Every structure is written in C-alpha cells, then in structure tokens.
C-alpha cells in the first residue's frame, strides 16, 4: 500500500533540521489530504480535512498562498484530534509514505502527533519521494546547486511526465492528486527500483499490464 499525502500549514519552519519535538519550530497544519492506493495503483480511500485552529491564528502571508483563513478553518474545519485519529488509521494500512518533498509534511504531522501525545508510526515508515536527484536528472532543469539540475517542482515534474503543466493550487487535495499521478507514472516507466519499492522483479511488468496507458487523474476536487 502507498499513502500519498500533503499538508497546508501556517508557514515554514525556522530550522529545517529541527526535531519534531521542537514544537516552537514547526508550523501548524491547517489542511491535510491523502490517498491510499494498493500496489497496482487502485485508490482504496481518500480524505481531505481542514483543521480547526486551536490556540493559533493563520498568518495572512500563509493565507495568501493557500487561501485558508483562520475564520474559514474555524467554520469548516474539524478538530485536530479527529484528523490525527483518521490519519493514524491510514498509517496502519500502508507500507510506504509518498509525497512531493514529503519530508516537510512528515515533520509537520509528526510534530502535531507529538503535541497531542498521540502514538503513531509515521516516523518509522519508509518514504518514497517524487522530488529527488533522480527526478531532477529526468527533468533536466538547470539551476541546481553545484552545477547540478534543480529539484523539480510538482508542476515541473507533471509537465515532464505528461506534457501538460499542473498549476500548483497550494491546495492539499489538488497537490495529492497530481503527486499521485506522477508517482504511479514513474512506477509505470520503471523509474523506481525493485529495492526502493521492496517488490519482486515481475512487479513492474504486472503494474504495466494493470496500467497499460498513461496514468490519469482520479478526478477528486
């Protein structure tokens, strides 16, 4: 099982290398979306939650990016405890965590679990990222550090794989949709190794038979 997820937050951390126990460093989650897929790419479940702010406001600079105001989140959001419970249930079902530059999202939710003193296995699960040196080599976009190609954004990777740009909505559901499509297309094209996916050698052939055509969006809004 693959759990692809994304968050929207109150901002960025002061230190990217800080532990998740540094609660002052890590921003708060204001939206989370995920899709759980089986090994052949079939969607088993999908969720999207706005999270009610509890003891914090959403800064205007963050609201300008994702469009989620404190008032909107208070009116339409659900309590964090409910979200953590549902996310924990999804974590129990998956073998891998997947995302675009997903280390950030893992730390955001890891810190939320820590703040709420909720046991979870998020930090223990292996991670598959669509934003890597390998996808940078595929996209070949100049401007990276040390003369290397830059790490692709989600829209750049989507455009490379499908020849159609994806307008990053900074909406967790839309970003998970696009990330999921890119991830499974990378599998279909054989861009992950069997060691990375912990599968038998015939997995890629089986996946291609189950997905003979370019991976499509599943159409969530």
N, C-alpha and C positions, 0 to 999 in steps of 0.2 A: 504493500500500500504506500502511496505517496500523498503527503499532506502539504499542499501548496498554500501558503498564507502570506498576508501583507497587513501592515498596520498604517494608520494615520495617527499623528501624535501632536503634542503641544510644542514641538520644536526639535532641536538637535542636542546631543549631549555636550557637556563642556569637554569631557575627555572620552575618546572613543575606546580607550583601553581599560576603562574603569570596570571593576567587578560589578555584577548585578546587585550586590549588597550595598552599593553606594547609591542610596535612594535619592540623594540630592542631585546626583549627576544625570540620572536617566530621565528623560521626559515621560509624560503620562500618555497612555494610549487613549485615543478618542474614537477610534473605529478599528475593527478587525474584520477581515473576511478570510474565508478559507474554502478550499475544495479538497475532498478526499477522493482519490482515484485508485482503482485496482491496477495491477501490473500491466494490463492491456490498454489502459487509458480510460476505462469507463468511469464516469462520475458516480460515486456512491452516495455522497452527501455534499451539500454546500450551505454555508451560513454567512451572514453579514450582520454585524451589530454596531450600532452607535452606542457609545458608553457614556453613561451619566457622569459628569464631573462631580467628584466628591472631595471637597476641600481645595479645589483649584479652579482657575478660570483658563480658558483657551486664549492665548495671546492673539492679538489682531494679526500679527505677522504670520502666524500659523494658519489662522482662518483664511487669510488671503490666498494661501496655497491650496488648501483642500476644501474650503467653503463651509467648514463646520464651526459654527459659533457656539459659545457657551450656552446661549438660550436654546438653540436648536438641539444640542446634545441633552440638555436638561429635559426638554419637552418630548423628544423622540427616542432618547437613549434608554438603555436598560442598565440595572446595577452591575458593577464590575464583578461581583461575586457570581452572578448568574453566567456572565460571559466566561469567567475562568472555569466554572464547572463544565460548561459545554465544550470549551476548548480542550479541557483535560480529557473528556470522553473521546474526542477525536485523536488526541495524542496516544491514547491507549490502543487505538486501532492501527496506527501507522508504523511503517518500518523506517521511513525517511521523512525528514523535513525538507521542503523545497521552496525556493524563492529567488527573487532578483535582489542581489546584495542582501541576502536574508539574515546575515549576522546581526544587523541592526535590529530587525524585527524580533529575532530570538532574544536579544538582550532586553528590548522593551518589554516583552511579555514575561521574560524571566524575572525582571525587576517587579512587575505587577504581581506575579505569583509570590515573590519574596515579601513584598509589602503586606500582602493579605495572608501570609503564613499558610499558603496552600501547597501541599506536597504535589510534585509533578515530575515528569521525566523529560521535560523539554531540553534541558542542557545535556542529557545523555544520548539523545537520538542523533544518528549521523545526518549530515547536511549535504544536500545537492544544490549547488548554486548555478544560476544561469549567467551570472556576471563573474567571469573568471579570465585568467590569461588565455585559456583555450578559446573562449568565445571572442576574446579580443583578436586573436590570430585569425579567426574565421571572418570577422567583420572588417579587419584591416583599416581601422580608422586612426589616422596619425594623431600625435599629440600626447602620447603616454609618457610616463617617466622613463628617463634613461634611454630615450630614443625608441622605446617600445610602442606598440599600438595601444591606444587608450582603451580602458574597460568600457564596453558598450552600455549605453542606457537601455532601458526596456524598449523604447521606441526604435532605437538604432538596431537592436537585435531583431526585433519584429520585422523591420524593413528589410534587413539582410535575408531573413528566412522566407518571407512571403512577398517581398517586393511591394509591400504596402505599409506606409508608416502607421504607427499606433500613436494617437495623441494621448500621451500620459495624462490621465484625468486627475491624478492625485486623489483618486477615489479607490478605496481598498478593493472593492468588488471588481471594478474595471481592470485594475492592475493585476489582480489574481487571474482574471480571465486571460489576459494577454500573456502573463508569465506561464500559465498552464499550457497554452497553445505552443509557446516557444519551447518549453521543456519537452513536451512529447514529440515535437518535430525534431528536436535534437536527438532524442532516442531513436526515432524512425530513420534518421540519417546516419545513425551509428556513431554519433559524436561523444557518447559516453562509453566507457569501457565496462566489460562484464564485472571487473573487480570493483569499479565505482558503484555499480548497481547491485552487486552481490548476487549475480544471476548465472545460470548455466549458459554455455556458448550458443545454444539454439534459441535463446530468448529473443534476440534481435530479429531472427527470421520469423518467429511466431508473432512478434509485435508488428512487423511489416505486413504479414498476412492478415492480421486483425485490422490494420490501418493502412490499406494499400494506397490511399490518396493523402494529399497534404492535410495535416491536422486542421480541423475547423474550430472556430469558437463555439462554445455550447449555448451562447445566447443569453447569459444572465445580465440583468440590468442592476 
